[in-house]
């Protein structure tokens, strides 16, 4: 379950990417939106690449804003993110990319 409560994200440049957003997304729901709607910022807030300027971001029952920086990598091990067009090793297949990540993070078989 994903829940955003009164979330606003303003970048240092002054760009307001998300403004007072309230969202509940349940298991199996599909969410999309037009270009410029803030989807990339929304996803970055979910896996703590970015912090909300205000409001609460709750993922799997955990308030993402309260996770200490040193604990973020452990939090991310419990969620899955597939990037649209980068962050894959180009000479590996999708399977090999995922297997490599699991190997590096010492995930048991």
Secondary structure, 3 states (H helix, E strand, C coil): CEEEEEEEEECCCCCEEEEEEEEEECCCCCCCCCCCCCHHHHHHHHCCCCCCCEEEEEECCEEHHHCCHHHHHHHHCCCCCCCCCCCCCCCCCHHHHHHHHHHHCCCCC
